[in-house]
Amino acid sequence: MSTVPLERLGYRGVLSLDCRDAVSGTVVSGLVAEAWPRTDPRARRTARRSPTSQLLGFGTLPDHPLEQRVRAPGDGPLDWPAATSRPYRVLVTDPRRRYLPVLTDVTVPQPAPHTVTLHAAPTSLPRGGWAVVRGQVLSAGGPRPLPWAVLTIELAGRAHTARCDAAGVFLLNAPYPEALPPLFGSPPAGPGLSTMTWTVEIGISSAPDTLTFTDPQHPDVPDTASVLGQAQATFDPGGGPTLTRTLTFGEVLALSLTATPA
């Protein structure tokens, strides 16, 4: 008995997301991702996780059905139409409140998974055995927070980015430096790990008036590009662009910062 193919069907996705932690670079699961044409926020689609990987993929997106599915009679070759690039918006949120939301622009179709970098939310649970730097940034012009400010925290020569939430609260959970200072013996012969310290240099970017909010269904979530693109601010008192603090091994570095936005 022989079989005769009647037709061939082909499907290709135009957008998938590779969501990763900003510090460790590891893949993050348990997220919700939505995508929609930039001009039509009502036509949003929700991503599904791939059954064979941690990627979040979208089915047929608006404006792209003819580019995602094709058929051929018999066992003939699939003739894919030329792809037309279109601007989309993507929103990634974390129902478990481990990460701050990401709202970004993407051109569809994407030839490879689009990487989404996630920064820790103040409500996330810090990883044990890592350094913890947390606090709040207030405006020097009055007792109010600087929403969505961005901190650059340099620990032993390695720079990390910490994003504030709408209340100016931030959290950085990062590995301790690998180059440890000499311990001069172990207790009771020496002081041990409790005396290990590192100098932390902190910079800040904040320009709340330049933030953009473009998702009508989430009007409190700013565009991530406008967040990361804020101009450099200055710390008060002193008016300098950076300040230094000391991190002690095993202790949380808690900061109450005041700054003047750009």
N, C-alpha and C positions, 0 to 999 in steps of 0.2 A: 504494500500500500504506500502510495506517495502523497505528499502534500503539496499544494500549490498556493504560494502566498498571494493573497488578494490585494494587500496594500501594506505599506510601511508607514508607521507613525513616529515622529520625532518630537522631542520636547527639550528645551534648554531654558535654564533660569537666567534671569538678567541681573539679579542682585542677591548677594548673600553677605552676611556680616560675621566677622571674626572679632569677638569682644574679648579684650584682654586687660588685666590689671596694670595700671601705670607703673607700679614699682617692680613687681615680680615678673611681669610679662606673661603670666599664666592665663589660660583660658578661663573665662567666667561663665558659669551657667546660671539658670534660674532667672533670666532676664526677659523683659517684654520689649519687642521692637515693632515699630510701625513705620510705614513708608507711604508717601502720597505725592502726587504731582505738585510742584511748587505753587501752581495757580489754583489748585482745587483741594484744600485740606479735607473736604468731606469725602473724598474718594480714597481714603486711607485703607491700607491692608495690614494685617498682622502677620508677622513671621512665624514660622514653625521651625523647631529644631530638627536638624538632619538626623535620620536614624543611624547613620554611620559615622557621624563626627559631631563636634560641638558647634558647628556653624548654624547660624539662624538664616533660613532661606525663605524667600517669598515665592508664592505661586504666580499666576498670571497677574501682572500689574496693569493698571489702567494705561491705555495708549500703546501697549506692547503685545497684544494677543497674536498678531500676525507674525511677529518676530520670534515668538516662543514656541509655536506649534507649526508643524508642517507635515504633509503627507505625500506619499508617492505611490502610484499604482504598481501592483506586483511587488517585485523585489528591486525596483529601480532605485537609484540614488536619491537622497534627500536634497532638495534644492532650497537652501536657506536664503531668505531675502536679506538684503543689506540692512544692517541695524541703523536706527535713527537715534541719536543721542538726545535725551530730554532731562531737564533739571528736576530732581526730586528732593524732598526733605525726609530725613530719617530721625526718629525719636527713639532712644533706648532708655528704659527706666528699670529700676530694680524694686520689685515688690517687697523684698526683704530689707530694703533701706541700707544696704551695704555700700552702695555707690551713688554718687550724684548723677542726675540725668544728663544725657548727651543729646543735643539737638543740632543736627549738622546737615549740610548740603551734599548731595551725591549726584553725579551724572550717571544716568542709566542708559544702556547696559554697562555693567562693570566687567572687564575681562577676567578679573580674579576677585576672591573675597575681599570686601572692603574692611579694613581694620578700624575698630572703634576702641579708643583708649579711655579707660574708666578710672576716675579718681575717687578715693575713699570718701564716703559721707561721714559726718561727725557721729552718726548713729551706728556705724559699723563696729564690730567687736574686734579689737586689736589682736593680732597674732602673737602668741606667746613666744618669748625669746627674741623679739624684735624691739627696736627703739620706738618710742611713742612720743610724738610732739603734737600737742593739741592746744587750742585756745580760741580766742575771739579777737576780732579786729573792730575797733570803734573809730568813729570819725572824730578828728580833732575839733571840728566845728560844733560839736554838741554831743550829748550822750545818746548817740544812735549808732547802730552797726553799719559797717561798710559791706553791703551785700555783694556776694559773688566776687570778692577780691581774690587775687591769686598770689600765693606766696612761693618764693623760690628758697628752699631750705637746703643749704650745703652742709653736708656732714662728712668730715674728713676728706674733702676734695670731691665728693660725689654729690651732684645737685639733684634734688627731687622737687616736684611741683605738688603743692597742696592747694586745692580749691576751697574757698569758703562757700557756705550755703547762703540762703537769703538773709539769715540772721548774723552773718559774718563769722560763723563758727567753722573751724577747720580741724582736720585730723590727718596726721602723717604717721604711717606705720611702715617702717623701713628697717632693713637689716643693720645690725651694728657693723662698724668698719671691720674689715678682715685684719688689718694691721693693728694688732692690740699693743698697747704700751707695756713695758716690762712690769711684772707684778711684784718683784723683789721678795719672793717667797710666799708661802701660803700660811693662813692663820694656823696656830698662833704666832708663827715665825714672821709673817708679813701681813700687810693690810688686806690682801685678797682683792676680789673683784669689785667690792663696794667703793673702792677709791678710783676706779677707772673712769676717766672723764674725757670728753671731746669738746672742742670749740665748734659751735654751730653758728653759721652766718646766714642771716635771713634778709631777703629782699621782698619788696611788695609792689604789685601793680594793681591800681584801682582807679577807674574812671566810670562811675555808675551812670553818668549821663550818656555814655556812648554805647551802653548795652542795648541790644535789640531783642524784642519779644515777638515772634512771628507765628506762633502756633495758637490759633484761636481756641482750641480745645484745652490747651495748657498755657494760659496767659502768664503764669508765674515762672515759666521756664525760659531762660534766655538762650539765644543762639550761642553755642559753645565757641564759635570763632570770635564773637564779640567779647566773650569772657576772657579768652586767652590772649586777645589782642589789645587789652587795656594798657594804657600808658603807665609808666613808672610813677609811683607815688612816693611820699616821703614820710618817715616816722617822726613822731613827736614824743617827747621833746627832743630838740636837737636839729630836726629838719634834714637828717641824712637819709640817703637811699637804702642803707643797710644798717643792721645792728647785729651784735654778737651776744650769744648766750652760751651757757655751759650745760651739756648733757651728761648725766651721771648714769653709769651702767645700772640697769634694773629699776630706774626711777623714771616716771613720766615727767617730761619737760612741759609744764603748763605755763602758757603765755597769755598775758592780757596786754594787747597792743593797741596803740593809738596812732593814727596816720592821717595825713592830709591827702585827699585824692587829687589826681591830676586834673 
